[in-house]
Amino acid sequence: MATDDLMRKALAVLGEVDGPMSIEVIHRLVDAGDVAGPMSIAEVSDLLDTSAHTLRYYERIGLVTVARDSTGYRLYQPDSIRRLVFLTRMRLSGMAIRDLQHYVELVDEGDSTIAERLDMLLEHRDTVRRQIKELTLSLAATEYKIATYGGTAGGL
């Protein structure tokens, strides 16, 4: 499943939402799909629309643990795939690798770190919201210029 497919899925889920997002909707957004068993690096790469190099890098820097089969090939278990879904979405939203490393360390330490993880995510949410506002202004300026040149502004 490519990024476009993931985006369509996310937007479809969001389109079903009336009012604030429920926990169920959030779970569907971070779901790795119907992953029941282990997947190869090629399958995970295709699922997340990311390179095998990136997946190996995430493993090398400790963001995810990946099992190996008897011949040494990587076997991504559902829990690792779910983590990778989260990590790739956080990277897409601009979260720094060092912050992701710290977050994963906190997760691995257990429930005693929930407050610190929450603080990290709240701060990141504020950053993403600010970026959305900035991008909305940039889109409005672009739409204005398109209309100025005789084009059709989409939605503005």
C-alpha positions as CSV (number, residue, x, y, z in Angstrom):
1,M,0.0,0.0,0.0
2,A,1.6,3.2,-1.1
3,T,1.5,6.6,0.7
4,D,-1.4,7.7,-1.5
5,D,-3.4,4.7,-0.4
6,L,-2.6,5.4,3.2
7,M,-3.6,9.0,2.7
8,R,-6.9,8.0,1.1
9,K,-7.6,5.6,4.0
10,A,-6.8,8.3,6.6
11,L,-8.9,10.9,4.8
12,A,-11.8,8.4,4.5
13,V,-11.6,7.7,8.2
14,L,-11.5,11.4,9.0
15,G,-14.5,11.9,6.6
16,E,-16.5,9.6,8.7
17,V,-15.9,11.7,11.8
18,D,-18.7,14.0,13.1
19,G,-17.2,16.1,15.9
20,P,-14.0,15.2,17.8
21,M,-12.1,12.1,16.9
22,S,-12.9,9.1,19.1
23,I,-10.2,6.7,20.3
24,E,-11.6,4.1,17.7
25,V,-11.0,6.5,14.9
26,I,-7.5,7.2,16.1
27,H,-6.7,3.5,16.3
28,R,-7.9,3.1,12.7
29,L,-5.6,5.9,11.6
30,V,-2.5,4.2,13.1
31,D,-3.6,0.7,12.2
32,A,-1.2,-1.3,10.0
33,G,-4.1,-2.8,8.2
34,D,-4.9,-6.5,8.3
35,V,-1.3,-7.5,9.1
36,A,-1.7,-10.9,10.7
37,G,1.7,-12.4,10.3
38,P,5.3,-11.6,9.6
39,M,6.2,-9.6,6.5
40,S,9.4,-9.2,4.5
41,I,11.3,-6.0,4.2
42,A,10.0,-5.6,0.7
43,E,6.4,-6.0,1.8
44,V,6.8,-3.5,4.7
45,S,8.6,-1.1,2.3
46,D,5.7,-1.3,-0.1
47,L,3.1,-1.0,2.7
48,L,4.6,2.1,4.1
49,D,5.9,3.5,0.8
50,T,9.4,3.9,2.2
51,S,12.7,2.4,1.1
52,A,14.2,-0.7,2.5
53,H,17.2,1.4,3.3
54,T,15.1,3.6,5.6
55,L,13.7,0.5,7.3
56,R,17.2,-0.9,7.9
57,Y,18.3,2.6,9.2
58,Y,15.4,2.7,11.7
59,E,16.5,-0.8,12.9
60,R,20.2,0.2,13.1
61,I,19.5,3.3,15.2
62,G,17.2,1.4,17.6
63,L,13.8,2.7,16.6
64,V,12.5,-0.8,15.8
65,T,13.5,-4.4,16.6
66,V,13.2,-6.9,13.7
67,A,13.3,-10.7,14.0
68,R,15.3,-12.7,11.5
69,D,14.4,-16.0,9.9
70,S,16.8,-19.0,9.8
71,T,18.5,-17.6,6.7
72,G,19.0,-14.2,8.2
73,Y,16.2,-12.4,6.3
74,R,14.2,-9.8,8.3
75,L,10.7,-10.8,9.4
76,Y,8.7,-7.8,10.5
77,Q,6.1,-8.9,13.2
78,P,2.8,-7.0,13.5
79,D,4.0,-5.0,16.6
80,S,7.1,-3.8,14.7
81,I,4.9,-2.9,11.7
82,R,2.6,-0.9,13.9
83,R,5.6,0.9,15.4
84,L,6.8,1.7,11.9
85,V,3.4,3.1,10.9
86,F,3.6,5.5,13.8
87,L,7.3,6.3,13.2
88,T,6.8,7.0,9.5
89,R,3.8,9.2,10.2
90,M,5.7,11.2,12.8
91,R,8.6,11.6,10.4
92,L,6.2,12.8,7.7
93,S,4.9,15.4,10.1
94,G,8.4,16.6,10.8
95,M,9.4,15.0,14.1
96,A,13.2,14.7,14.3
97,I,14.9,11.4,14.4
98,R,16.5,12.2,17.8
99,D,13.0,12.9,19.2
100,L,11.7,9.6,17.9
101,Q,14.7,7.8,19.4
102,H,13.9,9.5,22.8
103,Y,10.2,8.6,22.4
104,V,11.0,5.0,21.6
105,E,13.4,4.8,24.6
106,L,10.6,6.1,26.8
107,V,8.1,3.6,25.4
108,D,10.6,0.8,26.1
109,E,11.0,2.0,29.7
110,G,7.3,1.4,30.4
111,D,4.3,3.1,31.9
112,S,6.4,5.3,34.2
113,T,7.2,7.5,31.2
114,I,3.7,8.1,30.0
115,A,3.6,11.7,31.2
116,E,6.9,12.6,29.4
117,R,5.6,10.9,26.2
118,L,2.4,12.8,26.4
119,D,4.3,16.1,26.8
120,M,6.4,15.2,23.7
121,L,3.3,14.5,21.7
122,L,1.5,17.6,22.9
123,E,4.4,19.7,21.8
124,H,4.6,18.0,18.5
125,R,0.9,18.5,17.9
126,D,1.3,22.2,18.5
127,T,4.1,22.3,16.0
128,V,2.0,20.4,13.4
129,R,-0.9,22.7,14.0
130,R,1.3,25.7,13.5
131,Q,2.7,24.2,10.2
132,I,-0.9,23.5,9.0
133,K,-1.8,27.2,9.6
134,E,1.4,28.3,7.8
135,L,0.7,25.9,4.9
136,T,-2.9,27.1,4.7
137,L,-1.7,30.7,4.3
138,S,0.8,29.6,1.7
139,L,-2.0,27.8,-0.2
140,A,-4.1,30.9,-0.1
141,A,-1.3,33.0,-1.5
142,T,-0.7,30.4,-4.3
143,E,-4.4,30.3,-5.1
144,Y,-4.5,34.1,-5.3
145,K,-1.6,34.1,-7.7
146,I,-3.2,31.4,-9.9
147,A,-6.4,33.5,-10.0
148,T,-4.4,36.6,-10.8
149,Y,-2.9,34.8,-13.9
150,G,-6.4,33.8,-15.1
151,G,-6.4,30.3,-13.6
152,T,-9.2,28.9,-11.5
153,A,-8.6,29.0,-7.7
154,G,-9.6,25.7,-6.2
155,G,-12.0,26.3,-3.3
156,L,-11.0,29.9,-2.5
